[in-house]
Amino acid sequence: MGRTVPLRPDAARRVAEHLTAAAPGHPWEGVRFSAAWGSRDALDATLVRPALVAE
């Protein structure tokens, strides 16, 4: 799940209902994601199973 701005709590709950945690061995396991372009600050990421794609 990607996003550009933080979701409001009610929207986050609605999205979370459609997500399933990734199984061990996910291809991005151990990858660090930056908070912004050129930033050294890392985000805490929760990997999910890619079963649903929406824009």
C-alpha positions in Angstrom: 0.0 0.0 0.0 1.5 3.3 -1.0 0.3 6.7 0.1 1.3 10.3 -0.3 -0.3 11.7 2.9 -1.3 10.2 6.2 -4.8 8.7 6.2 -7.4 9.9 8.7 -8.1 7.2 11.3 -11.5 6.3 9.9 -10.0 5.9 6.3 -7.1 3.9 7.6 -9.5 1.5 9.3 -11.5 1.0 6.1 -8.3 0.3 4.1 -6.9 -2.0 6.7 -10.0 -4.3 6.4 -8.8 -5.2 2.9 -5.1 -6.0 3.7 -3.5 -9.3 4.7 -0.1 -9.5 6.3 2.7 -10.8 4.0 3.9 -14.4 4.5 7.6 -14.9 5.5 9.9 -14.6 2.4 8.2 -11.5 0.9 10.6 -10.1 -1.7 10.8 -6.7 0.1 11.5 -8.3 3.5 14.4 -6.3 5.1 14.2 -3.4 2.7 14.3 0.1 4.3 12.0 2.8 2.9 12.9 6.4 3.2 10.5 9.0 4.5 11.2 11.4 1.6 13.4 11.8 -1.4 17.0 12.2 -0.2 16.0 11.6 3.4 18.0 9.3 5.6 14.9 8.9 7.9 13.4 5.4 7.5 9.7 4.5 7.6 8.4 1.6 9.5 6.8 -0.6 6.8 4.2 -3.3 7.2 4.4 -5.7 4.3 1.1 -7.0 3.0 0.1 -9.7 0.5 -0.4 -8.0 -2.9 -3.9 -9.3 -3.7 -5.7 -6.0 -4.3 -4.5 -3.0 -6.5 -6.3 0.3 -6.6 -5.5 3.8 -7.6 
